[in-house]
Amino acid sequence: MIEINQELSPQDLLPAIQQMWQVSETCLDALEGSWSPDQGSPVFTIQGKYTAQGWTEWTQGFQFGSLLLQYDATGEERFLELGRARTNELMAPHVSHIGVHDHGFNNVSTYGALRRLMLEGKIPRDAQALLFYEMALKTSGAVQASRWSTTHDGSGYIYSFNGPHSLFCDTIRSLRSLAIAHLLGHRLMGENDEAFSLLDRLIQHARTTARYNVYFGEGRDIYDVRGRVAHESIFNRNDGRYRCPSSQQGYSPFTTWTRGAAWIIAGYPEQLEFLDQLSDAELEPFGGRSDVTEMMLSAARAACDYYLSETPTDGIPYWDTGAPGLGALGDYRDRPADPFNDHESVDSSAAAIACQGLIRLGRWLNARGEDEAGTRYFQAGLTVLKSLLASPYLNDDPEHQGLLLHSVYHRPRGWDHIPEGRQVPCGEACMWGDYHLREVAFLVQRLAENQPYYTFFGTTA
């Protein structure tokens, strides 16, 4: 169980965050010096060097988004110029990509970041550039919403790259693309000019994910433990009925792949922040503010509570809570995670994603007077971040291109590098882990410095 440091403040983490940006600069320069677009999107490191892994190009937005975060945090203009140029030159195919569920990863991290920088006055106001970013974001939200499957009860979900039968927990994080497009006044147009509300599809997807991918300890099956997360839910496409849980990257459908849980932990609190931008009238057709908010809040709290109880004391989880080698470690939850053990890998990227969600949820609850719960989540998020900003997770090798070490991508497929003399993967980085460490560090840096809250929803044109 995580040992929450109740005394930690965002200001306490500033020295470590500043050190991280220095390491980040070296890593970004090393990657840009060795990477070219014809190599494909960098995904994870092997022996310290970033390499591609053909599956889908879901990490390119993290690559270029990291450049923009580096600029925002440090003021180094060359990272702005490079991030903006890479976005303009290479991200257009991601905007119109009809084959993936990753629009929130790729397009919000790039076009969304550039729009945010402009609206916050961090880069000069340019009406034509702003229209360009907003057109990309409108299109991305609509394209993402078009990957739509209906369920037997008349609801629906954005289906994963596996096909119309598949609902991934990851996609909760891509709802940010629908949210931004909705705030920009956009909608999806279909046959005979039928208009589909992006807000409607966002809320339906959030409901379906909460119902089928998040467990609430209500006896759904004999493995129904509150807060456990299924990576994938499978539906019969002939009639839309739910069939079973599944997992692409976890150990089994009945265990919790911790990065999947982290997407839930990060995704729902961000959507709660989005709801705050909407009027009561906008939410009335979907059951009203209270109903929609409670649905998202219940899922977020369940997943967060499970993470806090099932994760080692330092807040860094192993890659799956049911991984078969964990038994050899004894009660691994009563001590810090050991990335150098011989039985199962930790996944620092899951921690980087989850700690942002914990901080956002805690802040959201504190703003509503739920101080005990809010403070618990907020302090837990800071505790996890403190672990990530130190050895052995923050890279201290200038020859290693990764920022956040000891992450894994796809353990069942054996894609992750196992160093010589080791039994399981360790010591490597991944693009989403590096990006999310930068993102949560930037979020906390802004809190510490009393800067505007880091969000894609609170800015105004």
C-alpha positions in Angstrom: 0.0 0.0 0.0 1.3 3.5 -0.8 2.7 5.3 2.2 1.3 8.8 1.5 3.5 11.7 2.6 1.0 14.1 4.0 3.6 16.9 4.5 4.7 17.1 0.9 3.9 20.2 -1.1 4.2 21.1 -4.7 6.9 23.7 -3.7 8.9 20.9 -2.1 9.2 19.1 -5.5 10.4 22.2 -7.4 14.2 21.4 -7.1 13.6 17.9 -8.4 11.4 19.1 -11.2 14.0 21.6 -12.3 16.6 18.8 -12.3 14.2 16.7 -14.4 13.9 19.4 -17.0 17.7 19.5 -17.3 17.8 15.7 -17.9 14.8 16.1 -20.2 16.7 18.6 -22.4 19.6 16.1 -22.8 17.2 13.3 -23.7 15.2 15.4 -26.2 18.4 16.6 -27.9 19.7 13.0 -28.1 16.5 11.7 -29.7 16.3 14.5 -32.2 19.9 13.9 -33.1 19.4 10.3 -34.0 15.7 10.1 -35.2 14.3 10.7 -38.7 10.7 10.5 -39.8 11.2 7.6 -42.1 12.1 5.4 -39.0 8.5 5.6 -37.7 7.4 7.0 -34.3 9.8 6.2 -31.5 8.1 3.9 -29.0 10.6 2.5 -26.4 14.3 2.2 -25.8 16.5 -0.8 -26.3 19.8 -0.5 -24.6 19.1 3.2 -24.1 18.2 4.1 -27.7 14.7 4.8 -28.9 13.3 2.5 -31.5 10.0 2.1 -33.4 7.6 -0.8 -32.9 5.1 -1.4 -35.6 1.5 -1.6 -34.2 0.0 1.8 -34.5 1.7 5.2 -34.6 0.2 6.2 -31.3 3.3 7.8 -29.7 4.2 10.6 -32.2 2.1 13.1 -30.4 4.0 12.4 -27.2 7.3 12.9 -29.0 6.4 16.3 -30.3 4.2 17.2 -27.3 7.3 16.7 -25.1 9.1 19.4 -27.1 6.3 21.8 -26.4 6.2 21.0 -22.7 9.9 21.5 -22.5 9.5 25.0 -24.0 6.5 25.8 -21.8 8.4 24.8 -18.6 11.8 26.3 -19.4 11.3 29.1 -22.0 13.8 27.5 -24.4 12.6 28.8 -27.8 14.3 26.1 -29.9 12.0 23.5 -28.4 8.9 25.6 -29.4 10.2 25.9 -32.9 11.0 22.3 -33.3 7.7 21.1 -31.7 5.7 23.5 -33.9 7.6 22.5 -37.0 7.2 18.8 -36.4 3.5 19.2 -35.7 2.9 21.2 -38.9 4.9 18.8 -41.0 4.0 15.4 -39.7 0.9 15.3 -37.6 -1.8 15.9 -40.3 -2.3 12.1 -41.0 -3.1 11.6 -37.3 -5.9 14.2 -37.5 -7.8 12.2 -40.1 -6.7 8.7 -38.9 -9.9 6.7 -38.9 -8.3 3.5 -37.7 -7.3 4.2 -34.1 -8.6 5.2 -30.7 -5.6 7.4 -29.9 -6.6 10.9 -31.0 -6.4 12.3 -27.5 -2.8 11.1 -27.3 -1.6 12.4 -30.6 -3.5 15.5 -31.5 -4.3 17.1 -28.1 -0.7 16.8 -27.1 0.4 18.7 -30.2 -2.3 20.9 -31.8 -4.0 21.2 -28.4 -0.7 22.3 -26.8 -0.1 24.9 -29.5 -3.6 26.3 -29.1 -3.2 26.4 -25.3 0.1 28.2 -25.6 -1.4 30.8 -27.8 -4.5 31.4 -25.7 -2.3 31.7 -22.6 -0.1 34.3 -24.2 3.0 32.0 -24.2 3.4 32.5 -28.0 2.3 35.4 -30.1 -1.3 35.6 -31.1 -1.8 34.6 -34.7 -5.4 34.4 -35.9 -4.6 32.2 -38.9 -2.5 29.8 -36.9 -5.2 29.6 -34.2 -7.8 28.7 -36.8 -5.4 26.0 -38.1 -5.0 24.4 -34.7 -8.7 24.6 -34.0 -9.6 23.1 -37.3 -7.3 20.2 -36.6 -8.8 19.7 -33.2 -12.4 19.9 -34.5 -11.6 17.3 -37.1 -9.8 15.0 -34.7 -12.7 15.0 -32.3 -15.2 14.2 -35.0 -13.0 11.5 -36.5 -12.5 9.9 -33.1 -16.2 10.0 -32.4 -17.0 8.3 -35.7 -15.5 5.0 -34.5 -18.8 4.2 -32.9 -20.5 0.9 -31.8 -23.9 0.7 -30.2 -24.8 -1.6 -27.3 -27.9 -3.6 -26.7 -29.2 -1.1 -24.2 -29.1 1.7 -26.8 -25.8 3.3 -25.6 -22.5 3.0 -27.3 -18.7 3.4 -27.2 -15.7 4.5 -29.3 -14.2 1.2 -30.4 -10.5 0.3 -30.3 -8.2 -0.5 -33.1 -9.1 -4.2 -32.5 -12.5 -3.5 -34.2 -16.1 -2.7 -33.5 -16.4 -5.4 -30.8 -13.7 -3.9 -28.6 -13.9 -1.3 -25.9 -10.5 -0.3 -24.4 -10.1 1.4 -21.1 -7.3 3.5 -22.8 -9.8 5.4 -24.8 -11.1 7.3 -21.8 -8.0 9.5 -22.2 -9.0 10.2 -25.8 -12.3 11.8 -24.8 -10.3 15.0 -24.4 -10.4 15.2 -28.2 -14.2 15.1 -28.2 -14.3 17.6 -25.3 -12.2 20.2 -27.0 -14.1 19.8 -30.3 -17.4 20.2 -28.5 -16.1 23.4 -26.7 -15.2 24.7 -30.1 -18.8 24.2 -31.3 -18.2 21.3 -33.5 -20.3 18.1 -34.2 -20.0 15.0 -36.3 -22.0 14.9 -39.5 -23.3 11.6 -40.9 -25.5 10.3 -43.8 -28.3 12.7 -44.9 -26.7 15.4 -42.9 -27.5 13.8 -39.6 -25.7 15.6 -36.8 -24.2 13.8 -33.8 -23.4 15.6 -30.6 -19.8 15.0 -29.6 -20.8 15.7 -26.0 -23.4 12.9 -26.3 -20.9 10.4 -27.5 -18.3 11.5 -24.9 -20.8 10.9 -22.1 -22.1 7.6 -23.6 -18.5 6.3 -23.9 -17.7 7.3 -20.3 -20.8 5.6 -19.0 -20.1 2.4 -21.0 -16.5 2.3 -19.9 -17.5 2.8 -16.2 -20.1 0.1 -16.5 -18.0 -2.6 -18.2 -14.3 -1.8 -17.7 -14.3 -0.6 -14.1 -15.4 -2.9 -11.3 -17.3 -1.7 -8.2 -17.4 -4.8 -5.9 -21.1 -5.4 -6.7 -20.9 -9.1 -7.6 -20.6 -8.8 -11.4 -18.4 -11.9 -11.4 -16.3 -13.7 -8.8 -13.3 -11.5 -9.5 -15.4 -8.3 -8.9 -13.1 -6.3 -6.6 -13.9 -2.6 -6.3 -11.5 -0.6 -8.4 -10.1 -3.3 -10.5 -10.0 -2.4 -14.2 -10.4 -4.6 -17.3 -8.2 -3.5 -20.2 -10.9 -4.5 -22.8 -14.6 -5.3 -22.9 -15.9 -7.5 -25.7 -19.4 -7.1 -27.2 -21.3 -9.3 -29.7 -21.7 -7.1 -32.7 -24.8 -9.0 -33.9 -26.9 -7.6 -31.1 -24.6 -5.3 -29.1 -24.6 -7.5 -25.9 -21.7 -7.5 -23.6 -19.9 -10.8 -23.6 -16.7 -10.8 -21.5 -13.6 -8.9 -20.3 -10.4 -9.3 -22.2 -6.8 -8.0 -22.1 -4.3 -7.2 -24.9 -1.4 -6.2 -22.7 -2.3 -7.4 -19.2 -1.8 -10.9 -17.8 -5.4 -11.9 -18.0 -8.9 -10.5 -18.3 -9.4 -11.1 -14.6 -6.4 -9.2 -13.3 -5.6 -5.5 -13.5 -3.0 -4.3 -16.1 -1.8 -1.3 -14.2 -1.2 1.0 -17.1 -4.8 0.4 -18.1 -5.9 1.3 -14.6 -3.8 4.4 -14.9 -5.6 5.6 -18.0 -8.9 5.3 -16.0 -7.3 7.2 -13.1 -6.1 10.0 -15.4 -9.0 10.1 -17.8 -12.0 10.5 -15.5 -10.7 13.4 -13.4 -9.8 15.3 -16.5 -13.3 14.8 -17.7 -14.7 16.0 -14.4 -12.7 19.2 -15.1 -14.2 19.4 -18.5 -17.8 19.1 -17.1 -17.0 22.3 -15.1 -16.8 24.2 -18.4 -20.4 23.2 -19.3 -23.7 24.7 -18.3 -26.4 22.8 -16.4 -28.6 23.1 -19.5 -26.0 21.4 -21.7 -25.9 18.4 -19.3 -29.7 18.2 -18.7 -30.4 15.9 -21.7 -27.9 13.3 -20.3 -29.4 13.0 -16.9 -28.2 16.3 -15.5 -25.0 17.5 -13.9 -25.3 15.4 -10.7 -25.9 12.1 -12.6 -23.1 12.6 -15.1 -20.7 13.8 -12.4 -21.4 10.9 -10.1 -20.9 8.4 -12.8 -17.4 9.7 -13.6 -16.5 10.4 -10.0 -17.5 6.9 -8.9 -15.3 5.3 -11.5 -12.3 7.6 -10.7 -12.5 7.0 -7.0 -12.8 3.3 -7.3 -9.8 3.0 -9.6 -7.8 5.4 -7.4 -8.6 3.5 -4.2 -7.6 0.2 -5.8 -4.3 1.7 -7.0 -3.5 3.1 -3.6 -4.2 -0.2 -1.8 -2.5 -2.6 -4.3 0.7 -0.6 -5.2 4.0 -0.8 -3.3 4.8 1.8 -0.7 6.6 4.2 -3.1 3.7 4.3 -5.5 5.4 2.5 -8.4 3.3 -0.5 -9.5 4.3 -3.8 -11.0 3.0 -4.2 -14.6 -0.1 -6.3 -13.6 -1.6 -6.9 -10.1 -2.0 -10.6 -11.0 1.3 -11.2 -12.8 2.3 -14.8 -11.9 5.8 -14.0 -10.6 4.6 -11.7 -7.9 4.1 -14.6 -5.6 7.8 -15.1 -5.5 8.2 -11.6 -4.1 6.1 -12.2 -1.1 4.0 -9.2 0.0 5.4 -6.8 -2.5 3.0 -4.1 -1.3 4.7 -3.6 2.1 8.0 -2.1 0.6 9.1 0.0 -2.3 9.0 -1.6 -5.8 12.1 -3.3 -7.0 12.7 -2.8 -10.7 15.8 -5.1 -10.6 14.0 -8.2 -9.2 14.1 -11.5 -11.2 10.4 -12.2 -11.3 8.2 -9.4 -12.6 8.7 -5.9 -14.1 7.6 -2.7 -12.6 5.9 -0.1 -14.9 7.0 3.4 -14.1 4.9 4.7 -17.0 1.7 3.6 -15.2 2.8 5.6 -12.1 3.5 8.7 -14.2 0.0 8.5 -15.8 -1.8 7.6 -12.5 -0.1 10.3 -10.3 -1.5 13.1 -12.6 -5.0 11.6 -12.2 -4.6 11.5 -8.4 -3.5 15.1 -8.3 -6.3 16.3 -10.5 -9.0 14.3 -8.6 -7.7 15.5 -5.3 -7.7 19.1 -6.4 -11.2 18.7 -7.9 -12.6 17.3 -4.6 -10.8 19.9 -2.5 -12.5 22.6 -4.5 -15.9 21.1 -3.4 -15.1 20.9 0.2 -14.3 17.2 0.3 -11.0 17.9 2.0 -10.2 14.5 3.6 -10.6 12.5 0.4 -9.2 15.3 -1.8 -6.1 15.7 0.3 -5.6 12.0 0.4 -5.5 11.7 -3.4 -3.6 14.9 -3.9 -0.9 13.9 -1.5 -0.7 10.4 -2.9 -0.1 11.9 -6.3 2.7 14.1 -5.0 4.2 11.1 -3.2 4.3 9.0 -6.4 5.8 11.9 -8.4 8.5 12.3 -5.8 9.5 8.7 -6.3 9.6 9.1 -10.1 11.8 12.2 -9.8 14.6 10.3 -8.1 16.8 7.3 -8.6 16.3 4.6 -9.9 13.5 6.1 -12.1 14.8 9.4 -13.3 17.6 8.8 -15.8 21.1 9.7 -14.7 22.9 8.3 -17.7 23.6 11.0 -20.4 24.0 8.3 -23.0 20.4 7.0 -22.4 17.7 8.6 -24.5 14.9 7.9 -22.1 13.8 10.2 -19.3 11.8 7.8 -17.1 13.4 4.4 -16.6 11.9 1.0 -15.8 8.7 1.0 -17.9 7.3 -1.8 -20.0 5.2 -1.8 -23.2 3.8 -5.3 -24.0 5.0 -8.0 -21.6 2.9 -10.8 -23.1 4.3 -10.3 -26.5 7.9 -10.0 -25.2 8.6 -6.7 -26.9 10.5 -5.2 -24.0 14.3 -5.5 -23.7 15.7 -7.8 -21.1 19.3 -6.8 -20.2 22.0 -9.4 -20.2 22.0 -11.2 -16.9 18.5 -10.2 -16.0 15.3 -12.3 -16.1 12.7 -9.7 -16.8 12.7 -6.3 -18.6 14.1 -3.3 -16.7 16.1 -0.2 -17.3 14.3 1.1 -20.4 12.0 4.0 -21.2 9.0 4.6 -23.4 7.6 7.6 -25.1 4.3 7.8 -23.1 6.1 7.4 -19.8 8.6 10.2 -20.7 5.7 12.5 -21.9 3.5 11.9 -18.8 6.4 12.5 -16.4 7.0 15.8 -18.1 3.2 16.6 -18.1 2.7 15.8 -14.4 5.9 17.7 -13.5 4.6 20.7 -15.4 1.2 20.5 -13.7 2.9 20.5 -10.3 5.4 23.2 -11.3 2.5 25.5 -12.2 0.7 24.7 -8.9 3.9 25.5 -6.9 4.5 28.8 -8.8 0.8 29.9 -8.6 0.6 29.9 -12.4 -2.6 29.2 -14.4 -3.8 25.7 -13.9 -2.6 23.3 -16.6 -5.7 22.3 -18.6 -6.8 22.1 -22.2 -10.4 23.1 -21.3 -10.1 26.2 -19.2 -8.6 28.5 -21.9 -10.8 30.9 -23.8 -10.5 32.3 -27.3 
